[in-house]
Amino acid sequence: MGIETHDPGKLRITVIIAVRNGAKTLQRALDSVFEQTYEHIELVVMDGASTDGTQAILERNSASIAYWESEPDRGLYHAWNKALDHATGDWICFLGADDRYHAPDVMARIATALATDDGRHRVAYGTIVVVSEDGLVARPVGRPWDAARRRRFLRGKIMPHPATFHHRTLFDRHGRFDERFRIAGDFEFLLRELLDNDPLFIDVLVTEMSAGGLSNRRSTYSLLLRERHRAMYAHGLDKAPAWRSGRLIRQLCKAWISHHVGQRTATRVGETYRFIARKLTRRR
């Protein structure tokens, strides 16, 4: 099935937000969608039966939301899969309930780039910045796709998913998100396409991502590493199962050290390990 192309003024983009007990930040995320100057945006919100006032926020904004529901779900990827049943856009993206779009013209710029791509790509991505609770902004994440970037991705370097756009035919070709994952299901899904095809990089700062989300918490980083390895192993990118993968074991050790004694110490331990490994290799 080919990719249908459109005039940038008519291309339709679906934004999906999955939320549970996100009353503190949800309105900000919704407003960043409502403020977009691009007209052809469809918003779908899946609430996992929140108990903190999230439903009231959705009710107040219901006139501007194409579809929303508040029902129990089995996790993030189950919520996304349910949302896909209601998405009618040519391209689909996923926004965290505690994130927001960087500027009102983000979707207009993205739509122009997608429409002029002539259907060559099924995945497109821009950049994100991570914003801490005290307002500090980290360096933008997301670089043009080249051979080095491809190698890094295939070794487990995750793309900035809050700034990633999926052509709807991706889900016809590859199915839905694997709900057995808690954190790395988006990485595993993109592997299905990007093992053989390249994405389109769009030089636009798309999303301001809040620090402390599920995928960038210290407390869940070990789970992310294990799930990322599981995805790579399933797609033949890592030949060793988790229990004997040297790379995964080193990553888990570094994560444990970083969590318990700090990132600086973890970095020094890693440098010492690499120094000793090089010495031993030379002796051989």
N, C-alpha and C positions, 0 to 999 in steps of 0.2 A: 504493500500500500504506500503510495507516494505522499509527500507532505503538501498539503494545500497551502498556497500562498495568498496573501491578501494585501490590499492597500492598508497602510499603517493606521488610517482613520477608521477602519472597519474590523481589524483584527481584535478578537475578543480574548481577554485574559481573566482566568478564574483565580481568585485568591482564596486559599483555604486556611482557616484558623482552627486549631484544636485547643481546647481550654478546659481546665478543671480548677475551680476555686482561684480564678484569676482576676477577681474584682478590682484589685489594686492597680492593675496595669491594662486591663482589657480595653477600656474606653480610649486610652491613648493609642493602642494598636488600631482600633476601629477608625479613629479620627484620621490616622495617617493614610488609611485607604480612602475614606470619604473626601479627603482634601486633594486627591490626585486630579490633575487637570485633564487627564485622559478619560474619555467618557465610557469606553467599552470595557468596563470592569464588572465582574460578577463576584460577589462575596458569599462564601459558604462558611458557616461557623458550626462546629460540632462541640457541644459542651458535655462533658462526662458526668452529668448529674451533680453539678456544683451545689454547695450548701452555704456559700458566702456572699450571695448577692449577685453573682454572675448572671443568673437568669433574668433578674430585673434589668440589668444593663442591656441584655439582648432584646428584651421586650421593648425597652425605650427606643432602641435603634432598629426595630424590626422592619420599618418601612424602607430602610436602605440596605437590607440584607436579603439576598435572593433566597436563601434557605438557611434555617438554623433549627437545631433540636437540642434537647437536654435529656439525654438518656445514658445509663451506665455503659461503659465500654471496657474493652480488655487491654487498653493501652493506646499509646500514640498512634501506632501504625494501623490498629483497628479503626480508630477514629478517622484517620486519613482515608482508609479504604472505603469507609461508609460515605465520606464526603465526595469521593470520586463518582458515586452513583448520582450525585446531583450537580456535578460540574459539567458545563456545556461549553467552556472556553476552548479556543484553539490551542492555547498554552495555559499551563497550570503551575502555580507556585504556592509555597507553604510559608506562612508567616507565624512566628511564635506569638503567643498571647502577651508576652512581656517584651516583645520587640516592636519596631516601628519602621516605616519607610523613611528614608533620609530626607527627601524633599518632595514637594507636590508634583514635580515634573518627571519623577523616576519612571513611571509607567509609560509616559509619552515617549521618552527617549528609548526605553526598551522596545516598545512596539515598533518604532521606526527601524531599529536594528533588526528585529525579527522579520519584519515584512520585507526588508531589502536583502535578506539572506538567500532568497530564491530556493528555499526548502532544502538547503544542503545539510542542515543539522537538526537533530531531534532533542538535543540538550543545549541550553545556553546558560551562561552564568556571568554575573558581575562581581562586585566586591562588597564586603561588609566591614563595619568597624564594631569592635566590642567596647561597650560603655560600662564603666563600673558604677556602683551605687553612688559614689561621690562625684560622678560626672566626668571622670578621666577617660579620655578616648585613646584607645590603643591604635597602633599602626594598621592601616587597612589590610584585610586579608583577601587574597584573590589576585592572581597574576595571569598574563596571557598563556594560552595553552601551547606548549612546544614539546619537543622530545623529552627534555628534562622534567617538565611538569607532568607529562604522561607517566614517566617512570616513577615519580614520587607518588602519584595517585595509585598506581598499581602496586606500590609497596605499602599502601595504607594511609597515605596523606589525604584526608577527607576534604572534599570541595566545600566551599562556603554555601551550604544548602539553603540558608535563608535568602540567598541571592541567586538561586538556581531556578530555571524555567524549563518545564517538561512539556514537549509537544504531546497532545493527547494520544497520538498514535503509539507512543511509547507503551502505554498500558494495554493496547491491543497486541503489541508484539511480545511484551515481556510479562504480562499479568500485573498483579498488584504487589503491594509491599508485603514482605514476609513478617507476619505478626509474631513469630517466635523471637524476634529481636526486640529489645527495649530501647536501644540507643542507636545502633549502627544499621538499622533497616534501610535508611536512605542511601548509605554507602553501598550496601549490598545491591540495592535496586539499580543504582547508577552503574555498578560494575557490569550488569547484564548488557547494557548498551555500550559502555565505553571500553570494553575489552576489544571491540572491533571498530569502533567509530569514535571520531573526535567531537568534542563539544565546541560551541561558539563562545568565545570570550567577548563580552561587551564592556567597554571601559566606562562603566557607570557605577557610582557608589549607590547601592540599592537599599541596604538595610542597616539600621543601627540595632545591634544585638546586645541584649542585656547580659552582663557577666553574671554567673551563678546559675545559668540554665542547666538542664539535665545533662547536656552533652559536654559542658565545660566545668563541672564541679569536681573538686578533688575526690570527694567521696564516691563518685561513680566512674572515675577515670579508669580504674582497673577493669570494670565491667566493659567499658568502651573498648579497651585494648583486647579483651577476650572475644568480644563480639566481632570486632574488626578482623581478628585472626580467623574466626570461624567463617566469615564471608570470603576471605582470601583463600582459605583452604578449600571451601566448597567450589570455588571457581578455578582451582588449580594454580593459584599464585603463590601458595606456600605449601610445600610438599610434606611438611611434618605436622602431625596432629598437635594439638595444644600442649599435651603433656611432655612432648620432646622437641618443641620448637625453641631453639636457642634464642632467637630474636624476641619471641614473646616473653620468655622467662626473663631476659635482660630488661625488657620494657617494664614488666611487672615489678621487678626488683627496684628499678629506678623510681617508679611511681610510689612504691611503698616508702622508700627513703625520703622522697620529696614530701609525701603526706605527713610523715612523722618527724622529720628533722629539718625540712625546708628545701627549697629548690636549689639554693647555692651549694649546699652540701651534696645534694644528689648530682649536680653538675660536676663537682670535684671528684666524686666517686667514679662517675662515668669516664672522666678524662684519665683517671688513674688506671681504670680497667683497660682502656684502649692503649695506654702507654705500655702496660705490662704485656698485653696481647701482641703488640708490635715487636717487643723485645723477644718474646718467645718464638714468634714467627721467623725472625731473622736468624736465631740460633739454629733453627731447623735447616 
